[in-house]
Amino acid sequence: MPQLDIIPPHELARLARHQGEPALAAIRREFVPAVTTPVWRGLVEEFMELEEPLTPYAHPRHPAWSFAASPGSGAHHGHIGGLALHVLQDLRNARALGDAHEARGLPLDRGLLYAAILLHDCLKRFVYAFDADYTLHKSEDSFIARNEDHHSWVLRELAARGADEEIILATAAMHGLDDVSLAEGVKPLAVVNHYLDIGLTGLTMRAEDVRAEHAIGFLADSDWPWSGRAQQRTRALAEGMAPLCGVPAGYMHLYLGSRFSFEHVDGLLQDMGRELAMARLLERMGKDG
């Protein structure tokens, strides 16, 4: 059985070579060049490498991750490289939806669409950390934020730079464009406008402001119910694999996500069952080191 070397929490970014760095390279190759509006392109480049935000944050900040190493969330893609992998999936989802949209002869500003996706999660780099037990902690309100989270912060950062209304609204629309509850029914744009408010943008989105780019961006970002379940199912597998690899279960879970992605592990579980999936992963770990 492969015995894993445990990487200390402050060196976990080393695992980005498996998922995060290839995902970031694909983002830069496939999508960043499509953002041709100079101001938006400049914002994308700045936010992806941001070292010090301009505006304060209501919760304690954690040391900044690189875009390639940052976890993607607490509930999904909660591993090293998760942010880049999540954003790449969003972008590829949006590209496919955009193709379907344009196949009808409808106009689409892909530069705006991709810029909003690239920007909307960049401040996650400052709000996540792993403790000594390799448990992921997030420094933000629970979804949906009452007062502050990474989404309100990115909107505030855009406003602080004097970003135009078009890009701020497109970024805001990534979360909560379709606000529906059993208790209250449909509340159009309530969540988007809540974020515009707590993000101190001074803007309001009206029904007539909604564009195809907003709807496609929102849909492209909506894989979390599935990817979150993949993360949970991988945790159960990690508990069985950890003793075989000589590591704690928390580290095993983080390693599996960072090395293979939770979605890939979950795909093996669905296709092969628990025992064969475990054997396949152990074999790959033994071969590749």
N, C-alpha and C positions, 0 to 999 in steps of 0.2 A: 504494500500500500504506500502511496506517496505521502511523505511527511512534509508538511508545510512549515516554512520558516515564518514566524509571526512578525509582521512589520509593525513597529510601534505607531501609535496614533499620529504622532507629529510627522511621520514619514509616509503616510498612506498615499500621498500623491504619486508615489512610484508606480502604483497600480494603474495609473491613467494610460499607460502604454497599451493596455489590452483593448479598452473600449473608447475612452475619452479622446485620446490623441488621434486615432483613425477617424472618429466621428467629426472632430473639429476640422481635420484636413478635408473631409468630404464637404462640410459646410462651406469652407472657404473656396473650394473648387467648384461646387455645384450651384451655390446660391448667393454668396456675397457679391459676385460680379453682376448679378441681376439687379442689385440696388444701385441704379444709375443716377438718381437724384443726389447731387453732391452733399447737401446738408444731411440727408438721411444716411447716406453711406458713411459720412463722418461720425454721426452718432453711433451707428452700429460698431464701427471700429473702436471708438472711444469706450463704449459700454462693455464690449467684450474683453477689454484689457484694463478696465477701470481699477485703479489702485486706491483712490480715496474719493468717496462720494462728496458732493458739494453740500448736501443737506443733512440735517440730523436724523436719527432713527430713534423711534420711541422705545425700542427694546435694546438690550445689550448686543453689541456686535461681536461676531467671532472673527478670527483672522481670515483674511481673504484667501479663497481658493482661486487657482487659475480656472479659466473657462473649461479647459480639458479635464481637470481633476474634480471639479465641484460635484457633489451629489445633486440629483435633480429634484428631490423633494423628500419629505419624511414618509409620505404615503405611497409613493411610486418612484422608481429609479433612484432609490436611496442607497446608492453605492458610488464608489469613485468612478468618475466618468459619466455619471448619470445625467448631468445637465446637458452635456454635449450630445449624448445619445438621444435624450428626449427631444431636444431642439431639432436635431437632424430628422427624427421621425416626424415631428410636426411639419417640417419643411417639405418632406417627401409626401406626406399626406396632402398638404396644400397644393403641391405641384400636380398630383393626380386629380384632385378636385378642380383645380384650375383648368386642367386639360378637358375635363367633362364640361365645364362652364363654357370654355371657348369653342368647344365642338358645336355648340348651339349658335355660334356666331355672336356671342355676347362679349362686350369689352371687359377687360380685367387689367388692373395695374399691379403686375406681379412685383414690381419694386416696392410698392407700398405694403403689399401682403407679406412679402418676405422680410422687410424691415421690421414690421410690427412683431412678427414671430421671433426674429433674432433679438429684439430688444426686450421682450416682455418678461423674461425670466433672468435677466443678467444680474439682478441684485440678490438672487439666491446665493451668489458666491460669498456673501457676507453673513449669512444667517444660519448656517448649518455647521455642526461639529460632531465628532465622534469622541466618546469618553473612553476611559481605560478598559471598559468591557466591550468596546466597539458597538455601543448603542448610539444611534444617531439622535441628536438633539437639535431642535429648531428654535430659533429665537424670533418668534412671530406669533400673532394671534392664530387661533384655529381657523380653518376655512369655514365660512368666508369671514375675512377680518372685520371686526367691529371698529377697530381703531388703526391698526398698522400691520402690514406684512410686506413681503417682497414686492407685491404688485402696486400697492399704494406708494411705496418708496420709489419704484422706477418711474411712476408718473410724476412724482414730485421732482425727481432728478431731471426729467425732460422739461418740465415747466421752468426749473431753475436755469436751464440753458436757453430759454426762449424758444423752445421747439414750436413748430407751427401746429395749428389745431388739427390738421389732417393726420399727422403722425401720432399725436397724442390720443385722438379718438380711436384710431386703428389699434393702438397698443392697449388702450383701456378695454376695447371690445373683446379682447382675447379671453377675458374672464367674465362670465355671467351675462352674455348677450341674451340668452334665453332663460329668464328667471321664472320658474314654475314651481308651485308647491300645491299639495293636496288641500291645504288649509285655505290658501288665499288665491289659488288659480294662477293665471298669468299676470305678471307685473312687468310689463315691457321696460327694459333698460334700467330697472331699479338698482341692480347690482353694479352695472357699469357706472351709473351716476353716483352711487355711493362711493365707488373708488375714485372717481373724478373729484369728489368732494374731499375725502380724507387725504387724497394726494395733492390737495391745494393747487389744483390746476386752474380754478376759476371758470371751468367749462361745464357745459351740460350737453348731453347727447339727446337729441330729439328723434322721434320716429323717422322724420324725413331725412335725418343724417345717416341712417343705416345704409351701408353699401355691401355689394357682393364680397368685397375684400374682408369686411368685418365678419360676415357669416362664415366664409371659408376658413379664416383664421381661427375662429372659435371652434368650428367642427374639427379642424386639424389638431387642435390641442386637447381633444376630448377622449383620448385613449386611456385616461387614468383609471376608470373603473376596472378595466381589464388588466392593465399593467400593474395596478396596485394589488390585484388578486394574485398575479404571478409572483409578486414580491412575497406575499404571505405564504403561498404554496412552496416557494423556495426555502423559506424559513423552516418549514417542517422537514424538508429533505436535509437541510444543513444540520439539524439536530442529530440525524442518523449518521451523517458522514463525519462529523467533527471528531468522534473518538477514533475513527479509522485514520485520520490525518494528524492526530495529536495536537489539535487546537480547540479552543473554546467554541461553542456553538455560535456566539455572536460574530466571532472572526470568520468562521466558516461561511456564514450567511453573507457577510460583506464581501468575502473573497469570491464566492460564486457569482454574485452580481457584478463585481468589478471585472472578473475574468471573462465571464460568458454572457452576462446580462440575465436578469431575472426572467425576461420573456423567453430567451433561448432555453434556459433550464426548464421553464414551465412547458415549453413546446415538447421537450424530450419526455417530460412526465406524462403529457397527454398522449404522445405517440407510442411510448414504450412501457409505461408503467414505472413504479418507483424503483424496483430492484435493477431493471435493465438500464434505466436512466442513471442511477448511481454508478453502475459499473462503467457505463460509457464515459461519464465525467471523470471518474478516477483514472481510467485508461488515458484520457487526453491529458490530465494533469501529470501523469507519470511520464508520458512521451515528451511533452513540451516543457516541463519544469515549471 
